[in-house]
């Protein structure tokens, strides 16, 4: 029975982990509540018709000493117009990594495709669309100005553009898209700056005051999206079920604050310098990053308008611009994948969008080591194999002691069989006699538990690395395995792992095991093969490699002791 326990512990730990994850998804939180008014879901291709609220300039007054004593609400005469419609004029921007559509109504980024990321390996030309102006995938990035004195363009105002299409030339490293707005002596040029190889888009508002009076106003950025339908379906075979989907705000004081969809209505509020906001999903996210030195106010809310929409906003302090003077407001919009080596260089804490959960302490070092190996070998599958070898070497002494103990137990097996014949069905005397032999021969029957228990957190941490790391998304290995984050299509690795387990059992002594326990032991390779058939191929590759190395190590030590 002693040698059955490690495998049972491993099985129970893995099953407990997935049971806990499933419970968290199904029961830990109530479903997101809809607003008080009755709403209906739009058709798949229907644009969202409500632009959302325009921020009040007075909201920023508390964070600025230069605002007028009696600010007035921003002009929002076009508040009830549709902010995004299919017929609205748009500017298309194509870079080496992004294809973006910018609506001239508000200068909002309404559609964004990631050119290096296909939605499916079988459809390489269909690219991941992160921002979407229509239907159940509605997700847009808006920005604008709100004036407490004078006029200002918000995300429902009409801009003018010089061209309808822009392409980043092969010889250029930067592409600028200027949009212009003018009213009441105030001229605003909203410029988007795209750079080669980058997913962060610099957004500048140039305010030129040609009027006879001072202008005072603030800059704001906001993300709006609806909750995707059936985003958590598919059970544990769907990795998106376990990946975080919702809002996030980072502040230097409180670090990352996740805001689930059902919590948006609680009215999150924070005011800080050096933060950012984002809408996060599996592998990808969009986020606004204001200037670090600004003391921005961050808020959340739920909007009505056909389908509940969830809004995160950053609002800057109010700035005064004298007649004849100019002022520039700057922020950045990130629309892209969770590339771990780049995110913290873009903004402090942005790497926290890669969410490994409670296993971060193990997963981050694992990914770091895995990425370093990948930089050398150029293949994520072989990087996993090499990582497994390194982990095996790190625990070599521990497993060596385990196999030596098991080899000694194998030599004691004839004596154990003799005890079974002597004591028959008297289990108590049989156990006492076995313990006496173990004590005399200095053999630990539980020596096989510790190495497997130590590997459980590594196993689960690697699962999260495969789940959350976009770098491994659609990564091929060899031959039939073209996606390490999906299951093995022909179940070769699960079967191979089961074969290694069967061979290991033949080298593993089982003294005192009754027929029922032996049947359970023999069934474990089948149980693990079936369970691993639904796991990502990269994870099964790790476990099969580990099982093969363990088999070789145990065979060598057993042969050495018995020889």
RAVENDA-V677596 format. One record per pair of residues at least 24 apart in sequence whose C-alpha atoms are under 6 Angstrom apart, sorted by the first residue. I is the first residue (numbers start at 0). J is the second residue. D is the distance in Angstrom with one decimal. If there is no record, write none. Layout:
i=[I,I]
j=[J,J]
d=[D,D]
This chain:
i=[0,1,1,5,31,38,38,39,39,40,42,43,43,44,44,45,45,46,46,48,49,49,50,50,56,56,56,59,59,62,63,63,66,70,71,73,73,73,82,90,90,91,92,92,92,93,94,103,103,104,104,104,105,105,105,105,105,107,107,108,109,136,137,137,138,138,139,139,140,141,141,142,142,143,143,144,144,145,145,146,146,147,147,148,148,149,184,184,185,198,198,198,199,199,200,200,201,202,202,202,203,203,204,204,205,205,206,206,207,208,208,208,209,210,211,212,213,213,213,214,214,215,215,216,216,217,217,217,218,219,219,220,220,221,221,222,222,223,223,224,224,225,239,242,243,244,244,245,245,246,246,247,247,248,248,249,249,250,263,263,263,264,264,266,266,267,267,268,268,269,269,270,270,271,282,282,282,283,283,283,284,285,285,286,286,287,287,288,288,289,290,355,358,361,362,362,380,401,401,402,404,406,409,412,415,483,483,484,485,485,486,486,486,486,487,490,493,493,493,494,496,497,497,499,500,503]
j=[512,444,445,448,261,305,306,305,306,306,134,134,135,133,134,133,134,84,133,81,81,304,81,82,145,146,147,316,317,316,316,317,317,147,147,145,146,147,155,163,164,164,164,165,166,166,167,157,158,155,156,157,153,154,155,156,157,140,141,140,139,227,224,225,223,224,222,223,222,220,221,219,220,218,219,217,218,216,217,215,216,215,216,214,215,214,209,210,209,333,334,335,332,333,331,332,331,329,330,331,328,329,327,328,326,327,325,326,325,322,323,324,323,322,322,322,320,321,322,319,320,318,319,317,318,315,316,317,315,313,314,312,313,311,312,310,311,309,310,308,309,308,281,281,280,279,280,278,279,277,278,276,277,275,276,274,275,274,299,300,301,300,301,299,300,298,299,297,298,296,297,295,296,295,336,337,469,335,336,337,335,333,334,332,333,331,332,330,331,330,330,463,460,460,460,464,476,446,447,553,442,557,508,510,510,536,537,535,535,536,533,534,535,536,536,532,528,531,532,528,543,524,528,547,524,550]
d=[5.6,5.8,5.9,4.6,4.2,5.1,5.7,5.3,5.7,5.2,5.8,4.2,5.9,5.5,4.8,5.5,5.1,5.8,4.4,4.8,5.6,5.4,5.7,4.5,5.7,5.9,5.3,5.0,5.9,5.4,5.2,5.9,5.8,4.9,4.9,5.5,5.2,6.0,5.3,4.5,5.7,4.8,6.0,4.8,5.9,4.8,5.0,5.9,5.1,5.5,5.5,4.6,6.0,3.6,4.6,4.8,5.9,5.9,4.6,5.2,4.9,5.9,5.4,5.7,5.6,4.1,5.9,5.5,4.7,5.8,5.3,5.6,4.2,5.9,5.6,5.6,4.5,5.4,5.4,5.8,3.9,5.5,5.3,5.3,4.9,5.3,4.8,4.4,5.8,5.7,5.6,5.6,5.4,4.1,5.4,5.0,4.4,5.8,5.3,5.6,5.6,4.5,5.6,5.0,5.9,4.5,5.4,5.1,4.5,5.4,5.3,5.7,5.3,5.8,5.5,5.6,5.6,4.5,5.3,5.6,5.0,5.5,4.2,5.0,5.5,5.5,5.8,4.6,5.4,5.5,4.4,5.6,5.3,5.4,4.1,5.6,5.4,5.6,4.6,5.5,5.5,4.7,5.9,5.5,5.9,5.5,4.5,5.7,5.5,5.8,4.5,5.8,5.2,5.8,4.4,5.1,5.3,4.5,5.5,5.1,5.9,5.1,5.3,5.3,5.6,5.2,5.1,5.5,4.6,5.8,5.1,5.6,4.3,5.6,5.8,5.8,5.2,5.6,4.2,5.5,5.9,5.3,4.5,5.8,5.1,5.8,4.7,5.8,5.0,4.4,5.7,5.8,5.6,5.7,4.7,5.9,4.7,5.2,5.4,5.6,5.7,5.1,4.9,5.8,5.9,4.9,4.6,4.8,4.6,5.8,5.6,5.5,4.5,4.8,5.0,6.0,4.8,5.6,5.7,5.9,4.5,4.7,5.5,5.9,5.8,5.6]
